Each structure stands twice: as C-alpha cells, then as structure tokens.
Amino acid sequence: MAEFSTSTRLTPLDLLMPPTYIRVLFTFRTTESSISPIKRLQDALDRVSETIPWLSGHVFASAATTGQAPGLEIRYRSDDSRPVLVDKGTIEASYETLSLEGLLPDTIPDHVWPAPPMIDQDLSAKGAPVFGASFFQFADSHGVGLCICMHHSAIDATGFTDIVRLWAQHTAGLTPSYTTHNSDRRARLLNVLQSDLEKISSTTTESLFELHPEYSKIPPSFPTEFPACSCKLFELSVMHINAYKERLKGCMSGAPSTNAVVCALIWSAITRARMQRSPALVRESSRLAMAVNGQRRLGTEFSSPGNPYLGNTILYSLACSPTSDLDSCPESPESFAKIRDMIGQSQSHKKINTSHVAEVYSLVERKEDYRSIFVGWDLFSSRDLTITSWADLDFYGMEFGMELGRPEFTRIAGSTADGIGIVMPRKGESGGSKEVVEIMIMLRSDDMGVLEEDTIWKNFTA
C-alpha cells in the first residue's frame, strides 16, 4: 500500500451503489486521412487528472475508525501519476455497416473495454481502478471508438458526464468548465444535510427502513437457475409519443413529460410480455424502481458547472401498481394517466427532498456493514422493473475538436439481466417524423421475444 500517499473516504451514498463499472462507448466518424487523435486525447486526459487526481486511484475497503463503520475509500498518489488511454488497435467490424444498423451494443467486442462490467472479490481486494479508458479503430477507417469506464462507487452518471465533458473540452482546446475541484465529498454533503440529519437523530433505524421501502434488510432470494437473458435497443417515435400525449390531455391535470410517458410505456409493455408467459401475474402487483438524481433535490448551490459534485447522489423512487392496470394501458388513456401519475408522485420533489436524502444517508451510516442493505424490490421474480433515464446527459453535445468532432453514437455496455430499462441520452434533434427516443432493455429472452411482437409497443416504435 506504500505506493498510495493520499486517500479520500467515500460517503454513505457512494456505498449504496452496486459493485459495477459505468461503461460508455463514444464513436466518432472519421476519414481514411484522419490522424489518430490518441496523443491529443492522452494529453487532455493528463490535464483532467491534474484537476481530479483521484481519477488515477483505486477503490479499497476501509477499516472501521472511531465513530465510523467500515466502508470504501479511494487511494491514489499525489505525484504525477496519470491514467493511461489504452490503444486496442483495430476491430474487424466496419463502421459504415454497424452505424447503418444503429451501432447495437452487442456488436462491439468485449476485449476493447478497459474494465469488466462487475467488480468481483479478487479485483476488489487488489483495489479496483477508479477509471479506465481505451481507444480503437474500425476496419474500414471510417470510425473510431472511445470506451470510458468509471467505478460506480466513485461516481454516478451525472459526475461521469462532468468528467467526460472536461476531457472533451481539453481535447478540443476549449476553456474548461472547471480547473479546480473540491474533492471533500463528505463535507459537501454534510454542509447541505446537517440540519436534516439533526432532526432525525432520534429516529430509530427501524423507522428509517419503514420510511424507505426502496431499501431492505432482507437479501434477495436467488433462483435455483437463471434464465437466458437478452439486451435490445429500441427506438420509440417522438411523433407517436406526442400524438398520444394529446390523447392524455383530457385525463390528467398537467401535461405529461415525454420521459414519464416513455417510462409508463416500458413498464406496461414489459408487464404484458411477462403476463403472457406467466398468466398468474394478473393477481399480483409490480414495482417500478427508478433512479433519481439527488443533486437536483439538494439545491442549486450544491453542484454547479464551475464546481460540480463528483460523487454519488443517486436515490430511488418506488411505484407499485396492480399488473391488471398495467395490462390495460395504454389502450385505456384513463389507466395510462393513472400509471403516469403514480410514477410522477413517487419522484415528486415533495417526496424526494433534502430530508429524504438525509434519511438515506443516515440509514447507511448507522449500519455496521453497508453491504447488509439491499434493494427493496425483487430482482429475480420477473415481476418488478428498474428504469434509469440518461436522457438529460449531454453526451451528444460534447465537442472533442477537429479530429473527432462530436460523438455520432453513445452506447452503454449491456449486461445479462432481467427487468432493466435505460432511456438513452438524447441526440438533440427537434421535430420531424424521424426523431426518436432510444431505449435499452435487458429482459428474459423469452419475454423479449414477446415484447418485440407486442402490437401496442410496436405502435410506438419508429
């Protein structure tokens, strides 16, 4: 451990994240005469690591200290240690061919990624790197790929975006959003949460669990065998979504957002697919867990473009509906409006606010072992669903300079899972019949086959 001279302890909110890497692929269209931009990218990455020195560090388990339970910390060197952009060479696939197909995530070979999807015990014991990046070219010289991985306990998707944006700005020679960074994430959180933490100091841990059904003390029940799963990318037509929003106007008080309609569509369509395989689900209910960006609930001063908070502020909303209601929408606008309102209420600012964040923070801090806190929905029953929206992450607006320009595609590495939906970053086009919302769905393969043929779902696809 002597090689590491500095450490930063992760917060209770960081500890709630799964042992995974956030893995994102950016592709850029190039020409045969393009000069490889690796050196420019590496020089820019060096500049980024000067601002964020812990980017070159590793995540280790931290021992208990007086007043603090065991947790995680980033250990790094305070000298000139820098993360390295790894050149993965040229892959066999043609960029022109893959881009015409929409650059599906499973068409990119695994070996180009600089980090695995999951962080196993061996990697954790050695210290899992905070950051990894790799670069590769396509066989036809018409495109290049940039793979970026960040440890999920060190950063959330918003922080990931802030770091990649800084890298792009340095690569393009633009004025960086920030040149210094307040790395004391715990102090920044406590500064916002202290008064709420004091208010709940006498609240029992049991009461906090009752207030937050999105978390549980009971570990998930693993099945005896895991079914085959698939990961697919769908495109929903914005024109069709907007037409349906017009139909909903008479059923609800406010205008529904595109994101709310999309999430309700995903929830209902996946539930219908599952019910065809398992009709007994009609007597049950389904829970929808959604990731909520806590930064927006902690006030405008908490994080800013000039001083972003680079850590986890992910909370979860939890909505529950009878599967019969999900089955009947969106053919019934009234049922669909009910589902949409249920989703909106679960994520409202009145429900998820600084008090909510403080309660979750305190819940984790009080536990002797943070790993004894589990999610409050069923991961393996083919009944519940998790949706994360990356729609507002401005990946397509990032300018990497004359050799690369802006990304043509951004793709999240898929994984084997049942019941996960990700609303992909928006490309920024507005209007027109070809505008789409991209959705990545991970589902049991047999349920995926039914979903692809679902008539209602197909009515919304581009």
C-alpha positions as CSV (number, residue, x, y, z in Angstrom):
1,M,0.0,0.0,0.0
2,A,3.0,2.3,0.2
3,E,2.5,3.4,-3.4
4,F,-0.6,5.3,-2.4
5,S,0.0,8.5,-0.5
6,T,-3.5,10.0,-0.3
7,S,-6.9,8.7,0.3
8,T,-10.5,10.0,0.2
9,R,-13.2,8.2,2.1
10,L,-16.4,7.5,0.1
11,T,-19.8,8.7,1.5
12,P,-22.8,6.6,2.6
13,L,-24.5,7.4,-0.7
14,D,-21.5,6.1,-2.6
15,L,-21.7,2.8,-0.6
16,L,-25.2,2.1,-1.9
17,M,-24.0,1.6,-5.5
18,P,-23.6,-1.9,-6.9
19,P,-20.1,-3.2,-7.5
20,T,-20.0,-2.3,-11.1
21,Y,-18.4,0.0,-13.6
22,I,-20.3,2.6,-15.6
23,R,-19.2,1.7,-19.1
24,V,-19.9,4.0,-22.0
25,L,-18.8,3.9,-25.7
26,F,-18.5,7.0,-27.8
27,T,-18.0,6.6,-31.5
28,F,-16.8,9.2,-34.0
29,R,-17.0,9.3,-37.8
30,T,-13.6,9.8,-39.4
31,T,-11.9,9.6,-42.8
32,E,-9.0,7.5,-44.0
33,S,-6.8,10.6,-44.0
34,S,-7.7,11.3,-40.3
35,I,-4.7,11.5,-38.0
36,S,-5.0,9.3,-34.9
37,P,-6.1,11.5,-32.0
38,I,-4.7,9.3,-29.3
39,K,-1.9,11.7,-28.3
40,R,-4.3,14.6,-28.1
41,L,-6.7,12.6,-26.0
42,Q,-3.9,11.4,-23.7
43,D,-2.6,15.0,-23.2
44,A,-6.1,16.2,-22.4
45,L,-6.6,13.3,-20.0
46,D,-3.4,14.3,-18.2
47,R,-4.9,17.8,-17.8
48,V,-8.1,16.2,-16.4
49,S,-6.2,14.2,-13.8
50,E,-4.4,17.3,-12.6
51,T,-7.8,18.7,-11.7
52,I,-9.1,15.4,-10.4
53,P,-6.1,13.5,-9.0
54,W,-8.1,10.6,-7.6
55,L,-9.1,9.6,-11.1
56,S,-5.8,7.6,-11.2
57,G,-6.6,5.9,-7.9
58,H,-8.1,2.6,-6.8
59,V,-11.1,1.8,-4.6
60,F,-10.3,-0.2,-1.5
61,A,-12.2,-1.4,1.6
62,S,-11.6,0.9,4.5
63,A,-11.3,-0.2,8.1
64,A,-13.6,0.9,10.8
65,T,-12.5,4.0,12.7
66,T,-13.8,5.7,15.8
67,G,-17.4,6.6,15.1
68,Q,-17.3,5.2,11.6
69,A,-18.2,1.8,10.3
70,P,-16.1,0.0,7.6
71,G,-16.6,1.5,4.2
72,L,-14.7,2.2,0.9
73,E,-12.0,4.7,0.1
74,I,-10.1,5.9,-3.0
75,R,-6.3,5.6,-2.6
76,Y,-4.1,7.5,-5.0
77,R,-0.7,9.0,-5.4
78,S,-0.3,12.8,-5.1
79,D,2.6,12.9,-7.5
80,D,2.4,12.9,-11.3
81,S,0.6,9.6,-11.7
82,R,-1.8,9.7,-14.6
83,P,-4.4,7.4,-16.1
84,V,-3.4,5.9,-19.4
85,L,-5.5,5.7,-22.6
86,V,-5.0,2.2,-23.9
87,D,-4.8,1.6,-27.6
88,K,-6.8,-1.5,-28.5
89,G,-5.9,-1.4,-32.2
90,T,-8.4,-2.2,-35.0
91,I,-11.5,-4.4,-34.7
92,E,-12.8,-6.5,-37.6
93,A,-16.2,-4.7,-37.9
94,S,-16.9,-2.0,-40.5
95,Y,-18.1,1.4,-39.0
96,E,-20.3,2.0,-42.1
97,T,-22.1,-1.3,-41.6
98,L,-22.6,-1.1,-37.8
99,S,-23.7,2.6,-38.0
100,L,-26.4,1.7,-40.6
101,E,-27.7,-0.9,-38.1
102,G,-27.7,1.7,-35.3
103,L,-24.4,0.5,-33.7
104,L,-26.0,-2.1,-31.4
105,P,-24.1,-2.6,-28.1
106,D,-23.6,-6.3,-28.7
107,T,-21.7,-5.7,-32.0
108,I,-18.7,-4.3,-30.1
109,P,-16.2,-7.0,-29.0
110,D,-15.7,-7.3,-25.2
111,H,-11.9,-7.1,-25.5
112,V,-12.0,-3.4,-26.3
113,W,-13.3,-2.4,-22.9
114,P,-10.7,-1.4,-20.3
115,A,-12.7,-2.7,-17.4
116,P,-15.1,-5.5,-16.7
117,P,-18.9,-4.9,-16.0
118,M,-18.7,-6.3,-12.5
119,I,-16.2,-5.9,-9.7
120,D,-15.5,-9.3,-8.2
121,Q,-13.9,-10.1,-4.9
122,D,-10.4,-10.6,-6.4
123,L,-10.4,-7.2,-8.2
124,S,-11.9,-5.5,-5.1
125,A,-9.2,-7.0,-2.8
126,K,-6.4,-5.7,-5.2
127,G,-8.1,-2.3,-5.4
128,A,-10.4,-1.7,-8.4
129,P,-9.2,1.2,-10.6
130,V,-11.5,4.3,-10.4
131,F,-11.1,5.0,-14.2
132,G,-10.2,3.2,-17.4
133,A,-10.2,4.3,-21.0
134,S,-9.4,2.7,-24.3
135,F,-9.4,3.7,-28.0
136,F,-9.9,1.5,-31.1
137,Q,-10.4,1.9,-34.8
138,F,-12.9,0.2,-37.1
139,A,-11.7,-1.9,-40.0
140,D,-12.9,0.5,-42.8
141,S,-11.1,3.5,-41.2
142,H,-14.4,5.4,-41.2
143,G,-14.9,5.5,-37.4
144,V,-13.1,5.2,-34.1
145,G,-14.4,4.3,-30.6
146,L,-13.6,5.7,-27.2
147,C,-14.5,3.4,-24.3
148,I,-14.7,5.0,-20.8
149,C,-15.3,3.1,-17.6
150,M,-15.7,4.6,-14.0
151,H,-16.2,2.8,-10.8
152,H,-19.8,3.3,-9.7
153,S,-18.9,3.7,-6.1
154,A,-16.7,6.6,-7.0
155,I,-19.1,8.4,-9.3
156,D,-22.7,8.4,-10.7
157,A,-23.8,9.1,-14.2
158,T,-24.0,12.9,-13.7
159,G,-20.5,13.0,-12.3
160,F,-19.3,10.7,-15.1
161,T,-20.7,13.3,-17.6
162,D,-19.0,16.2,-15.9
163,I,-15.6,14.4,-16.1
164,V,-16.0,13.4,-19.8
165,R,-17.1,16.9,-20.7
166,L,-13.9,18.3,-19.1
167,W,-11.9,15.7,-21.1
168,A,-13.6,16.8,-24.3
169,Q,-13.0,20.5,-23.6
170,H,-9.3,19.9,-23.0
171,T,-9.1,17.8,-26.2
172,A,-10.8,20.4,-28.3
173,G,-8.7,23.2,-26.8
174,L,-11.8,24.9,-25.3
175,T,-11.9,26.8,-22.0
176,P,-12.6,24.1,-19.3
177,S,-15.7,24.3,-17.2
178,Y,-13.6,24.0,-14.1
179,T,-9.9,23.9,-13.3
180,T,-10.0,23.1,-9.6
181,H,-12.3,20.8,-7.7
182,N,-13.4,20.4,-4.1
183,S,-12.7,16.7,-3.5
184,D,-14.1,16.6,0.0
185,R,-17.4,15.0,-1.0
186,R,-18.4,14.1,2.6
187,A,-18.0,17.7,3.8
188,R,-20.1,19.0,0.8
189,L,-22.9,16.6,1.6
190,L,-22.9,17.3,5.3
191,N,-23.0,21.0,4.6
192,V,-26.4,20.6,2.9
193,L,-27.8,17.8,5.0
194,Q,-26.6,18.7,8.6
195,S,-29.9,20.3,9.7
196,D,-32.0,17.4,8.4
197,L,-29.6,14.9,10.0
198,E,-30.0,16.6,13.3
199,K,-33.8,16.4,13.0
200,I,-33.8,12.7,12.5
201,S,-31.0,11.9,15.1
202,S,-33.6,10.4,17.5
203,T,-35.4,8.4,14.7
204,T,-34.7,4.7,15.0
205,T,-33.1,2.7,12.2
206,E,-36.2,0.6,12.0
207,S,-38.3,3.7,11.4
208,L,-36.0,4.8,8.6
209,F,-36.4,1.4,6.9
210,E,-40.2,1.8,7.2
211,L,-39.9,5.3,5.6
212,H,-37.8,3.9,2.7
213,P,-39.3,0.7,1.3
214,E,-36.9,1.1,-1.6
215,Y,-34.3,-0.5,0.8
216,S,-34.5,-3.7,2.7
217,K,-32.6,-5.6,5.4
218,I,-33.5,-8.9,3.7
219,P,-31.1,-10.2,1.0
220,P,-32.6,-11.1,-2.4
221,S,-33.8,-14.7,-2.9
222,F,-31.7,-16.2,-5.7
223,P,-33.3,-18.6,-8.1
224,T,-32.0,-22.1,-8.5
225,E,-31.2,-21.3,-12.1
226,F,-31.0,-18.2,-14.1
227,P,-32.9,-17.9,-17.4
228,A,-31.3,-16.8,-20.6
229,C,-31.5,-13.0,-21.0
230,S,-31.2,-10.6,-23.9
231,C,-30.3,-6.9,-24.3
232,K,-32.0,-5.0,-27.1
233,L,-32.0,-1.4,-28.3
234,F,-35.4,0.1,-29.3
235,E,-36.4,3.4,-30.9
236,L,-39.6,5.0,-29.9
237,S,-41.1,7.6,-32.3
238,V,-41.3,11.0,-30.7
239,M,-44.1,11.8,-33.2
240,H,-46.2,8.9,-31.9
241,I,-45.4,9.8,-28.3
242,N,-46.5,13.4,-28.8
243,A,-49.7,12.2,-30.5
244,Y,-50.5,10.0,-27.5
245,K,-49.8,12.9,-25.1
246,E,-52.5,14.8,-26.9
247,R,-55.0,12.0,-26.2
248,L,-54.0,12.1,-22.5
249,K,-54.8,15.8,-22.1
250,G,-58.4,15.2,-21.0
251,C,-57.4,12.5,-18.4
252,M,-54.9,14.5,-16.3
253,S,-54.4,17.9,-14.9
254,G,-50.9,18.7,-16.2
255,A,-49.2,18.0,-19.5
256,P,-47.2,14.7,-19.2
257,S,-43.5,14.8,-19.9
258,T,-42.0,12.7,-22.6
259,N,-39.9,10.8,-20.1
260,A,-43.0,10.0,-17.9
261,V,-44.8,8.6,-21.0
262,V,-41.8,6.6,-22.1
263,C,-41.3,5.0,-18.6
264,A,-45.0,4.2,-18.4
265,L,-44.9,2.6,-21.8
266,I,-41.9,0.5,-20.9
267,W,-43.4,-0.6,-17.6
268,S,-46.8,-1.6,-19.2
269,A,-45.2,-3.3,-22.2
270,I,-42.8,-5.5,-20.2
271,T,-45.6,-6.4,-17.8
272,R,-47.8,-7.5,-20.7
273,A,-45.0,-9.6,-22.1
274,R,-44.4,-11.3,-18.8
275,M,-48.0,-12.0,-18.2
276,Q,-48.3,-13.9,-21.5
277,R,-45.7,-16.4,-20.1
278,S,-47.0,-16.3,-16.6
279,P,-50.8,-15.6,-16.5
280,A,-50.8,-15.9,-12.7
281,L,-49.2,-12.5,-12.5
282,V,-52.6,-11.0,-13.1
283,R,-53.3,-11.5,-9.4
284,E,-50.1,-9.7,-8.3
285,S,-48.6,-6.3,-8.4
286,S,-45.4,-4.9,-10.0
287,R,-43.0,-2.4,-8.5
288,L,-41.1,0.2,-10.7
289,A,-37.9,1.4,-9.2
290,M,-36.4,4.5,-10.8
291,A,-33.0,6.2,-10.2
292,V,-33.4,9.8,-9.2
293,N,-30.7,12.4,-9.5
294,G,-30.3,13.7,-5.9
295,Q,-28.2,16.7,-7.0
296,R,-31.3,18.4,-8.2
297,R,-33.0,17.9,-4.9
298,L,-30.2,19.4,-2.8
299,G,-30.4,23.0,-4.1
300,T,-28.9,25.0,-6.9
301,E,-25.8,25.8,-4.9
302,F,-24.8,22.2,-4.2
303,S,-23.3,21.5,-7.6
304,S,-22.5,23.9,-10.4
305,P,-20.8,23.7,-13.8
306,G,-17.8,25.5,-12.2
307,N,-17.6,23.2,-9.2
308,P,-19.5,20.0,-9.9
309,Y,-20.1,17.4,-7.2
310,L,-18.2,14.3,-8.3
311,G,-19.7,11.5,-6.3
312,N,-23.0,9.6,-6.0
313,T,-26.3,11.3,-5.2
314,I,-28.5,8.5,-6.6
315,L,-31.8,7.9,-4.8
316,Y,-34.6,5.5,-5.8
317,S,-38.2,6.1,-6.3
318,L,-40.6,3.2,-5.9
319,A,-44.1,3.0,-7.5
320,C,-46.4,0.0,-7.2
321,S,-49.3,-1.0,-9.4
322,P,-51.6,-4.0,-9.9
323,T,-50.5,-5.8,-13.1
324,S,-54.1,-5.7,-14.3
325,D,-53.8,-1.8,-14.5
326,L,-50.5,-2.1,-16.4
327,D,-52.0,-4.6,-18.8
328,S,-54.9,-2.3,-19.8
329,C,-52.8,0.7,-20.7
330,P,-52.1,2.5,-22.9
331,E,-55.2,1.3,-24.8
332,S,-57.1,3.0,-21.9
333,P,-55.9,6.6,-21.6
334,E,-57.5,6.7,-18.1
335,S,-55.4,3.7,-16.9
336,F,-52.3,5.2,-18.5
337,A,-52.9,8.5,-16.8
338,K,-53.2,6.7,-13.5
339,I,-49.9,4.9,-14.1
340,R,-48.2,8.1,-15.2
341,D,-49.4,10.0,-12.1
342,M,-48.2,7.1,-9.9
343,I,-44.7,7.4,-11.4
344,G,-44.8,11.2,-11.0
345,Q,-45.8,11.1,-7.4
346,S,-43.1,8.6,-6.5
347,Q,-40.5,11.0,-7.8
348,S,-42.0,14.3,-6.7
349,H,-39.8,17.0,-5.1
350,K,-42.1,16.8,-2.1
351,K,-41.3,13.2,-1.6
352,I,-37.6,13.1,-2.6
353,N,-36.0,16.2,-1.0
354,T,-33.2,17.0,1.4
355,S,-35.0,15.2,4.2
356,H,-35.3,12.1,2.1
357,V,-31.6,12.3,1.2
358,A,-30.6,12.8,4.8
359,E,-32.7,9.8,5.9
360,V,-31.0,7.5,3.3
361,Y,-27.5,8.9,4.3
362,S,-28.2,8.2,8.0
363,L,-29.6,4.7,7.3
364,V,-26.3,3.7,5.7
365,E,-24.1,5.4,8.2
366,R,-25.8,3.6,11.1
367,K,-25.3,0.1,9.7
368,E,-22.3,-1.8,10.9
369,D,-21.9,-3.2,7.4
370,Y,-23.3,-1.3,4.5
371,R,-23.4,-4.5,2.5
372,S,-26.4,-5.6,4.7
373,I,-28.6,-3.1,3.0
374,F,-30.4,-4.4,-0.1
375,V,-32.8,-3.1,-2.7
376,G,-36.5,-3.2,-1.7
377,W,-37.8,-4.7,-5.0
378,D,-37.5,-8.2,-6.4
379,L,-34.6,-8.6,-8.8
380,F,-35.3,-12.1,-9.9
381,S,-39.1,-12.7,-9.9
382,S,-39.7,-11.4,-13.5
383,R,-42.3,-9.1,-11.9
384,D,-40.6,-5.8,-10.9
385,L,-38.7,-3.4,-13.1
386,T,-35.9,-0.9,-12.8
387,I,-35.6,2.2,-15.2
388,T,-32.8,4.7,-15.3
389,S,-33.1,7.7,-17.5
390,W,-29.9,9.2,-19.1
391,A,-32.0,11.3,-21.4
392,D,-30.7,14.6,-20.0
393,L,-26.9,13.7,-20.1
394,D,-25.5,15.9,-22.8
395,F,-23.1,13.3,-24.4
396,Y,-24.0,14.3,-28.0
397,G,-23.3,18.0,-27.3
398,M,-19.7,17.3,-26.3
399,E,-17.1,18.8,-28.7
400,F,-13.8,16.8,-28.9
401,G,-12.1,19.0,-31.5
402,M,-11.3,18.9,-35.2
403,E,-10.1,15.3,-35.4
404,L,-13.1,13.8,-33.7
405,G,-15.9,16.4,-33.5
406,R,-19.0,15.3,-31.6
407,P,-20.0,11.7,-31.0
408,E,-22.2,10.1,-33.6
409,F,-23.3,7.3,-31.2
410,T,-23.1,6.8,-27.5
411,R,-23.8,3.3,-26.2
412,I,-23.9,1.8,-22.7
413,A,-22.4,-1.6,-22.4
414,G,-25.2,-4.1,-22.0
415,S,-25.3,-6.9,-19.4
416,T,-27.2,-10.1,-18.6
417,A,-30.2,-9.1,-16.5
418,D,-33.9,-9.4,-16.3
419,G,-36.0,-6.2,-15.9
420,I,-33.8,-3.2,-16.6
421,G,-34.6,-0.3,-18.9
422,I,-32.3,2.6,-19.7
423,V,-33.5,5.7,-21.5
424,M,-30.5,6.7,-23.6
425,P,-29.1,10.2,-23.9
426,R,-31.0,12.4,-26.4
427,K,-29.3,13.3,-29.7
428,G,-30.8,16.8,-29.6
429,E,-32.8,16.8,-32.9
430,S,-36.1,18.5,-32.6
431,G,-39.2,18.0,-34.7
432,G,-39.6,15.8,-37.7
433,S,-41.1,12.3,-38.1
434,K,-37.7,10.6,-37.6
435,E,-37.0,11.9,-34.1
436,V,-36.7,9.0,-31.7
437,V,-36.1,8.1,-28.1
438,E,-33.6,5.3,-27.7
439,I,-34.3,2.7,-25.1
440,M,-32.0,-0.1,-24.0
441,I,-33.9,-3.0,-22.4
442,M,-32.5,-6.1,-20.6
443,L,-35.0,-8.9,-20.2
444,R,-35.5,-12.6,-20.2
445,S,-35.0,-13.8,-23.7
446,D,-38.5,-15.5,-24.0
447,D,-40.1,-12.3,-22.6
448,M,-38.1,-10.2,-25.0
449,G,-39.4,-12.2,-28.0
450,V,-43.0,-11.4,-26.8
451,L,-42.2,-7.7,-26.3
452,E,-40.8,-7.4,-29.8
453,E,-44.1,-8.6,-31.2
454,D,-46.4,-6.7,-28.8
455,T,-48.8,-4.8,-31.0
456,I,-49.2,-1.8,-28.7
457,W,-45.4,-1.5,-28.2
458,K,-44.8,-1.7,-31.9
459,N,-47.3,1.2,-32.5
460,F,-44.8,3.5,-30.7
461,T,-41.6,2.2,-32.2
462,A,-40.0,4.0,-35.1
